[in-house]
Amino acid sequence: MVATTSMPGTMQRRQFLKAGAVLAGGGLLSACEPAVKELEGGFTGIQMDRGHALRDRLKRGGAALEPAVVHRTQVVIAGGGVAGLSAARSLRLAGVNDFALLELEDQAGGNSRGGQVKGIACPLGAHYLPVPGDDTHEVQDFLEELGLRKRVSGRWQYDEMTLCHSPQERLFFDGHWQEGLLPMQGVQPATLQQYQKFSALVGALSREAPFTMPTMKSWMHGRSLPAAHLALDAITMETWLAQNGLDDPQLRWYLDYSCRDDYGAGLSRVSAWAAIAYFASRHGFHAPGEDNNGNSNSNQDDAERDSVLTWPEGNGWLSKQLAAPLQSGGQLRVGSSVLRIAETRDGVEVDVHNASADRIERWVAQRCVVALPVFIAARVVQSAPDFLLQAAQRLHWAPWLVANIHIDGPLADRQGAAPSWDNVLFADEVAGGLGYVDAGHQRLDPRPAPTVLSYYQALGDLKDARRLLSEQSWTYWRDPIMASLSRVHPDLSERATRMEITRYGHAMAIPMPGDQAFLSRIGVQAAQDQRFALSNGERVPLTPTPTAGRLSFAHADWSGYSVFEEAFTRGFSAGGLASLSL
């Protein structure tokens, strides 16, 4: 079934939810729907049993936590996601190499990891990085270090091989593929008017109080969150849209998709601040017929405005570059589950379970960078500070699923726009479905070849999603995905050879009303003493970092939502602060 612009938005939603429920529940498909071929595969990527074993060991305590060996180092980094890897880079740039990074999984990177299906690289999580803006100096310096950003004739240019190749994105809408993700094909003038109204509102809010990426730079100099941002943070995006008379179903679908894409949940849960920041902190929102300045009747195509950097394995490529020097230097310790972090009179003790040796090990250090999700940090930090406990109680996390589907050749396509890197279905029948990216899109060889389609599901709005991810078999997720995609690719079941599913029980913090007000107060308390670290040979001001004694906290959770820029900047500052304290 394909939604049309003539269907009321409520009826669209009910019919699609009903169809999704039948599929997800294992019900029979109707006679007009394609049957799902038995497809091999399974779960991969995340060691959920290892995390649950950590939880059980913490509950037992006592002898279960006695260390068999003790290590000593200057700094321990607990957590090997992007924040932990960035903290390690910051330490190395400061000349500190006596440190250890402890990671639960067998591969560092957190939500930015890559894998392979039948030898073809693909993302297991985040799959792109927007070209960083002027506020993201730390990320810009890292890309420059990798040779992906260079100054040519006085202007910064990014590596053409890394910028997403055209065509970048398309939407299956009203029975056809169209270029771009904003529904346009056959929409009514009233819809275009609401697109333009939303664009004008975003522009006005941006001028009143600029949004930045990373977000803490919006308030670190003024020592407070702007009043306009606080007002947006107090309500959901759904409420804000109603207050501004924005009720067009196509616009609301697009904004709901955008929130689920970046934050894991939709308009009814995400704050208006976060939904506006999605556009205002990056490239803005540009209604059809507008140029970069919001002027109408312009055909200007500013490709750089919407450019993203991507690789076959997504942001896993960036994580590999961050992890490589740690592997060669021996600082990266994977398969290490952090069980306990405790300050002592002379330093910090960090107890871990070494999975390969199946034993408890203790690390004794002068400082610890806690680059763990907030809810885990609150469990393992002994005598945890109040702000950590309060954050763990306040924040909510979205479950997530990534299904990598290997196909042995190009798929047959419905009419319309050509195959793109990012391919989205309007009102996807799969709960939380966000469409798929093609891992082979960056190839230069135009000849048909096998590839991997990485399909994403944001499950922050699905009841009991975390329990379902833990308890249901992989086929429970496979069958609805295959059925939905087969409606736009009729030969998918013939082309697909394997599906591997990565589950994230707590993939990302959902930025809900009031979260920014709460988190910014923690940051303001930590922002009184401005310090600097070295990046590419220059002194870079450290952003506010939550601290408690010898502990520095670094994770995207402290920004209230999970994107590469937030995690990287917080990790860099926490690592810089640790180096200055030695």
C-alpha positions in Angstrom: 0.0 0.0 0.0 1.3 3.5 -0.9 0.1 6.6 0.8 -1.3 9.4 -1.4 -1.6 13.1 -0.7 -5.3 12.9 -0.8 -5.5 10.6 2.3 -6.1 12.3 5.6 -3.0 12.1 7.8 -4.8 10.3 10.7 -6.1 7.6 8.3 -2.6 7.2 6.9 -1.2 6.7 10.3 -3.8 4.2 11.5 -3.7 2.1 8.3 0.1 1.9 8.3 0.3 1.1 12.0 -2.3 -1.6 11.5 -0.3 -3.1 8.7 2.9 -2.9 10.6 1.3 -4.6 13.6 0.2 -7.5 11.5 3.6 -7.9 10.0 5.5 -7.6 13.3 3.2 -10.0 15.0 3.9 -12.7 12.4 0.5 -12.5 10.8 -0.2 -13.7 7.3 0.3 -11.3 4.4 -2.6 -10.6 2.2 -2.7 -12.2 -1.3 -1.6 -9.0 -3.0 1.5 -8.7 -0.8 4.8 -10.4 -1.6 5.7 -13.5 0.3 9.0 -13.4 2.3 11.6 -15.9 1.2 13.5 -17.7 3.9 16.7 -15.6 4.3 19.7 -16.6 6.3 21.2 -14.4 8.9 21.0 -13.5 12.5 22.1 -11.0 15.2 25.5 -9.5 15.2 27.5 -6.5 16.3 26.5 -6.1 20.0 27.3 -8.6 22.8 24.0 -8.2 24.7 24.8 -11.2 26.9 28.1 -9.6 27.9 26.3 -6.5 29.1 23.7 -8.5 31.0 26.5 -10.6 32.6 28.0 -7.3 33.8 24.7 -6.3 35.4 24.4 -9.7 37.1 27.9 -9.6 38.4 27.3 -6.2 39.9 24.2 -7.5 41.7 26.2 -10.4 43.2 29.1 -8.2 44.3 31.5 -9.6 47.0 34.0 -12.2 45.8 32.7 -11.7 42.3 34.5 -8.4 42.2 37.8 -9.3 43.7 40.7 -8.5 41.2 43.1 -11.1 40.0 45.6 -8.6 38.7 46.3 -4.9 39.2 47.6 -2.5 36.5 48.8 1.0 36.9 48.6 4.0 34.5 48.2 7.7 34.5 44.7 7.9 33.1 41.9 5.4 32.5 39.2 6.1 29.9 36.1 4.0 30.7 34.2 3.5 27.5 35.4 3.3 23.9 32.7 5.1 21.9 33.4 8.3 20.0 33.8 10.3 23.2 36.3 7.8 24.7 38.3 7.6 21.5 38.3 11.4 21.2 39.5 11.7 24.8 42.4 9.4 24.0 43.3 11.6 21.0 43.3 14.6 23.2 45.6 12.9 25.7 48.0 11.9 22.9 48.1 15.4 21.5 49.0 16.6 25.0 51.9 14.2 25.1 50.2 11.8 27.5 50.6 8.2 26.3 50.5 6.4 29.6 46.7 5.6 29.6 44.3 2.8 29.0 41.0 2.8 27.1 38.6 0.1 28.3 35.8 -1.0 26.0 33.0 -3.5 26.6 32.7 -4.7 23.0 35.3 -6.4 20.8 35.6 -3.3 18.7 35.7 0.4 19.7 33.4 3.0 18.3 30.1 2.6 20.1 27.2 3.7 17.8 29.8 4.6 15.2 31.1 1.1 14.2 31.3 -0.7 11.0 31.2 -4.4 9.9 31.0 -6.6 6.9 28.4 -8.9 5.3 29.9 -11.4 2.9 33.1 -9.3 2.6 31.3 -6.0 1.9 31.8 -3.2 4.4 28.7 -1.6 5.9 27.7 0.5 8.9 26.5 -1.0 12.1 25.3 2.4 13.4 25.8 6.0 12.3 26.5 6.2 8.6 27.4 9.8 7.9 28.9 13.1 9.2 27.5 16.4 8.0 30.2 18.7 6.8 31.1 20.4 10.1 30.3 24.0 10.7 32.4 26.8 12.1 31.5 25.9 15.7 32.9 22.4 15.4 36.6 23.3 15.5 37.7 20.0 17.2 36.1 17.9 14.5 37.4 20.1 11.7 40.9 19.7 13.1 40.5 15.9 13.2 39.4 15.8 9.6 42.3 18.0 8.6 44.7 15.6 10.3 43.2 12.8 8.2 43.7 14.8 5.0 40.0 15.1 4.4 39.9 18.9 4.8 42.4 21.1 3.1 42.8 24.8 2.4 42.9 25.4 -1.4 43.2 29.0 -2.8 42.1 30.4 0.6 39.0 28.2 1.0 38.5 25.0 2.9 37.7 22.0 0.6 36.7 18.5 1.6 37.9 15.3 -0.1 35.7 14.7 -3.1 36.0 10.9 -2.6 34.5 11.2 0.9 31.7 13.6 0.1 28.5 11.7 -0.6 28.2 11.0 -4.3 25.2 12.2 -6.2 22.3 11.4 -6.2 22.3 11.7 -2.4 18.7 11.0 -1.3 15.3 10.1 -2.6 11.8 9.4 -1.2 9.2 6.9 -2.3 6.0 9.0 -2.2 2.7 8.7 -3.9 3.8 5.6 -5.8 7.0 7.0 -7.3 10.6 7.8 -6.2 11.3 11.5 -6.0 14.6 13.4 -5.5 15.0 14.7 -1.9 13.2 13.7 1.3 10.8 16.6 1.6 7.5 15.3 0.0 7.0 17.3 -3.2 5.4 15.2 -5.9 1.8 16.4 -6.4 1.5 18.3 -3.1 -1.1 21.1 -2.9 -0.3 24.8 -2.7 -1.3 24.8 1.0 1.5 22.3 1.7 4.1 24.5 0.0 2.8 27.4 2.0 3.4 25.5 5.2 6.9 24.5 4.1 7.6 28.2 3.6 6.1 29.2 6.9 8.2 26.6 8.8 11.3 27.8 6.9 10.6 31.4 8.0 10.1 30.4 11.6 13.3 28.5 11.7 15.2 31.4 10.2 13.6 33.8 12.7 14.5 31.6 15.7 18.1 31.2 14.5 18.5 35.0 14.2 17.1 35.6 17.7 19.4 33.1 19.4 21.8 31.1 17.2 21.9 27.4 17.5 25.3 25.7 17.5 26.8 22.2 17.0 28.0 21.2 19.5 25.1 22.6 21.6 27.1 23.6 24.6 28.7 26.4 22.5 25.3 28.1 22.4 25.6 29.0 26.0 29.1 28.5 27.3 30.2 32.1 26.8 27.0 33.7 28.2 27.0 31.2 31.1 23.3 30.4 30.4 21.0 28.8 27.9 19.3 31.6 25.8 15.8 32.4 26.9 14.4 31.6 23.5 16.0 28.2 23.7 14.6 27.6 27.1 11.1 28.3 25.9 11.5 25.8 23.0 13.0 23.2 25.4 9.9 23.4 27.7 7.5 21.9 25.1 7.3 19.1 22.6 7.7 19.7 18.9 4.1 18.5 18.4 2.9 21.2 20.8 5.0 23.9 19.0 3.6 22.9 15.6 0.1 23.2 16.9 0.8 26.6 18.5 2.1 27.8 15.1 -0.8 26.4 13.0 1.5 23.9 11.2 -0.8 20.9 10.6 0.1 19.8 7.1 0.5 16.0 7.1 3.4 16.0 4.6 5.3 18.6 6.7 4.6 16.8 9.9 5.7 13.4 8.4 9.0 15.0 7.3 9.7 16.6 10.7 8.7 13.4 12.5 11.1 11.5 10.2 13.9 14.0 11.0 13.4 13.7 14.7 13.4 9.9 14.6 16.5 9.9 12.3 18.6 12.0 14.7 17.0 11.4 18.1 15.3 8.0 17.9 11.8 9.2 18.7 9.1 11.4 17.0 7.3 14.7 17.5 5.3 13.7 20.5 8.4 13.1 22.6 11.2 15.2 21.2 11.4 18.8 22.5 10.8 21.7 20.2 14.3 22.9 20.9 15.9 19.7 19.6 13.6 19.5 16.5 14.5 23.1 15.6 18.2 22.6 16.3 18.2 19.6 13.8 18.0 22.3 11.1 19.2 25.5 12.7 22.5 24.1 14.0 23.5 22.7 10.6 22.1 23.8 7.2 18.8 25.3 8.1 15.4 24.4 6.5 14.9 25.6 2.9 11.5 25.5 1.4 11.2 24.8 -2.3 11.9 28.0 -4.3 14.1 29.6 -1.6 17.8 30.3 -1.7 20.2 30.2 1.2 18.9 33.6 2.5 15.3 32.6 2.5 14.5 34.6 -0.7 11.8 33.1 -2.8 11.8 32.3 -6.6 15.4 31.2 -6.7 16.7 28.2 -8.5 20.1 28.3 -6.7 21.3 24.8 -5.9 23.8 25.0 -3.0 25.0 21.4 -2.9 27.6 22.2 -0.2 24.8 23.3 2.2 23.5 19.7 2.5 26.8 17.9 2.0 27.7 14.9 4.1 30.8 12.8 4.5 30.3 9.1 4.3 32.1 5.8 3.8 31.0 2.2 3.0 31.2 1.4 6.7 29.7 4.7 7.7 31.2 6.5 10.7 32.9 3.2 11.5 35.7 4.5 9.2 36.3 7.5 11.5 36.3 5.3 14.6 38.9 3.0 13.0 41.2 6.1 12.4 40.8 7.1 16.1 41.4 3.6 17.4 44.4 2.7 15.1 47.1 4.5 17.1 45.7 3.1 20.4 45.9 -0.5 19.0 49.5 0.0 17.9 50.4 1.7 21.2 48.7 -1.0 23.3 46.3 1.5 25.1 43.1 0.0 23.7 41.7 -2.9 25.8 38.5 -4.4 24.2 36.3 -7.0 25.9 36.7 -5.1 29.2 33.4 -4.5 31.1 33.7 -1.7 33.6 32.2 -2.9 36.9 33.3 -0.3 39.4 34.9 3.2 39.5 36.0 4.5 42.8 38.1 7.5 44.0 40.7 6.8 46.6 42.9 9.1 48.7 45.6 8.9 46.0 43.8 8.3 42.8 41.1 6.2 41.1 40.4 2.5 41.0 38.6 1.0 38.0 37.6 -2.7 38.2 36.8 -4.5 34.9 35.9 -7.9 33.8 38.3 -9.2 31.1 36.1 -11.3 28.8 39.0 -13.2 27.1 40.7 -14.2 30.4 37.3 -14.4 32.3 38.8 -12.6 35.3 38.5 -9.3 37.3 41.3 -6.8 36.8 41.9 -3.5 38.6 43.3 -0.4 37.0 44.8 2.2 39.3 45.3 5.7 37.9 45.6 9.4 38.8 42.5 10.4 36.7 39.6 8.7 35.0 37.5 9.9 32.0 34.1 8.3 32.4 33.0 8.0 28.8 30.1 5.7 29.5 26.4 6.2 28.9 24.9 8.1 31.9 22.7 5.2 33.0 25.8 2.9 33.2 28.0 5.5 34.8 25.4 6.0 37.5 25.6 2.2 38.3 29.4 1.8 38.4 30.7 5.1 39.9 30.9 4.7 43.6 29.5 7.6 45.7 28.2 9.0 42.5 27.7 12.8 42.4 24.2 14.1 42.6 24.2 15.5 39.1 25.1 12.0 37.7 22.3 10.3 39.6 19.8 13.0 38.6 20.8 12.8 35.0 20.4 9.0 35.0 16.9 9.4 36.4 15.9 12.1 34.0 17.1 11.0 30.6 15.4 8.4 28.4 17.1 6.3 25.8 15.8 5.1 22.4 16.3 1.5 21.3 17.6 1.1 17.8 18.0 -1.6 15.1 20.2 -1.8 12.0 19.6 -4.5 9.5 22.3 -5.0 6.9 21.0 -6.9 3.8 23.4 -8.3 1.3 22.1 -8.4 -2.2 23.9 -10.1 -5.1 23.0 -7.5 -7.7 21.1 -4.3 -8.5 17.4 -4.3 -7.6 14.5 -3.6 -9.9 13.0 -0.2 -9.1 9.7 1.5 -9.2 9.5 4.5 -11.5 10.9 7.9 -10.6 14.2 9.2 -9.3 17.4 7.1 -9.7 18.8 4.9 -6.9 20.5 7.0 -4.3 22.7 6.7 -1.2 19.8 7.3 1.2 16.4 5.8 0.2 13.4 6.5 2.4 9.8 5.3 2.3 7.0 7.8 3.1 5.0 6.3 6.0 7.1 3.1 6.1 5.0 0.2 7.3 7.7 -1.0 9.6 7.5 0.5 13.1 10.1 3.3 13.3 11.4 2.5 9.8 13.8 5.1 8.4 14.7 3.5 5.0 18.1 2.3 3.9 21.5 3.5 2.7 23.5 1.7 0.0 27.0 0.8 1.2 28.2 0.5 -2.4 27.1 4.0 -3.4 30.6 5.5 -3.0 32.1 3.2 -5.5 33.6 4.7 -8.7 33.1 1.5 -10.7 29.6 1.8 -12.4 29.4 -1.9 -13.2 26.6 -3.8 -11.4 27.9 -5.6 -8.3 26.7 -7.0 -5.0 26.2 -4.5 -2.2 24.7 -4.1 1.3 21.6 -2.2 2.1 21.6 -0.8 5.7 18.1 -0.5 6.9 17.4 1.6 10.1 14.7 1.4 12.7 14.4 4.0 15.5 12.3 2.3 18.2 11.9 5.1 20.8 8.2 5.3 20.2 7.5 1.5 20.1 6.1 0.1 23.4 8.3 -2.6 25.0 10.9 -2.2 22.2 13.8 -2.9 24.5 12.2 -6.1 25.8 11.3 -7.2 22.2 14.9 -6.6 21.1 16.1 -8.8 23.9 13.6 -11.6 23.7 12.4 -11.9 20.0 14.2 -13.9 17.4 16.0 -12.1 14.6 13.3 -13.3 12.1 10.7 -11.2 14.1 12.5 -8.2 12.7 13.6 -9.6 9.4 10.1 -10.4 8.0 8.5 -7.0 8.3 11.6 -5.3 6.8 11.7 -7.6 3.8 7.9 -7.3 3.2 8.0 -3.5 3.4 11.0 -3.1 1.1 9.6 -5.6 -1.4 6.8 -3.2 -2.2 9.3 -0.8 -3.8 11.8 -3.5 -4.9 9.7 -6.5 -6.1 12.7 -8.7 -6.6 14.3 -8.1 -3.2 13.6 -11.6 -2.0 15.4 -13.0 -5.0 18.4 -10.7 -4.8 18.9 -10.8 -1.0 21.3 -13.5 0.3 21.8 -12.6 3.9 20.6 -10.2 6.6 22.5 -9.4 9.8 20.8 -7.4 12.5 22.6 -5.2 15.1 20.5 -4.3 18.2 21.0 -1.3 20.5 18.9 -1.4 23.7 20.0 2.1 24.7 21.2 3.6 21.4 20.8 7.3 22.2 19.4 9.8 24.6 16.1 11.2 23.5 16.1 15.1 23.9 12.8 15.5 25.7 11.2 18.7 27.2 13.3 20.2 30.0 16.4 18.1 29.3 18.5 21.0 27.9 17.6 23.3 30.8 18.7 20.6 33.3 21.9 19.6 31.4 23.0 23.2 30.8 22.9 23.9 34.5 25.5 21.2 35.0 27.6 22.7 32.2 27.3 26.2 33.6 28.6 25.0 37.0 31.6 23.5 35.2 32.3 26.5 32.9 33.8 28.9 35.4 37.5 28.3 34.8 38.4 28.5 31.1 41.2 26.1 30.1 42.8 25.2 26.8 44.3 22.1 25.0 46.4 21.7 21.9 44.8 20.7 18.6 46.7 20.8 15.4 49.4 22.8 17.2 46.9 25.5 18.3 45.4 26.3 21.7 41.7 25.3 21.7 39.3 26.3 24.5 37.9 23.3 26.4 34.1 23.2 26.5 32.4 22.8 29.9 32.9 19.3 31.2 31.0 17.7 34.2 33.6 16.8 36.8 33.7 15.3 40.3 37.0 15.0 42.0 39.4 13.0 39.8 36.6 12.0 37.4 35.7 13.8 34.2 32.5 12.8 32.4 32.4 12.6 28.6 29.5 11.2 26.5 26.9 12.5 24.1 24.4 11.9 26.8 25.6 15.0 28.5 24.3 17.0 25.5 21.0 15.2 25.7 21.2 13.6 22.2 23.7 11.5 20.3 25.6 12.8 17.3 29.2 12.5 16.4 30.1 16.2 16.8 28.7 16.2 20.4 30.5 13.0 21.5 33.7 14.0 19.9 33.9 17.5 21.4 32.9 16.3 24.9 35.6 13.6 24.7 38.3 16.0 23.5 37.6 18.4 26.4 37.4 15.7 29.0 40.8 14.3 27.8 42.3 17.7 27.7 41.1 18.4 31.3 42.6 15.1 32.5 46.0 15.9 30.9 46.1 19.4 32.5 45.4 17.8 35.9 48.3 15.3 35.9 
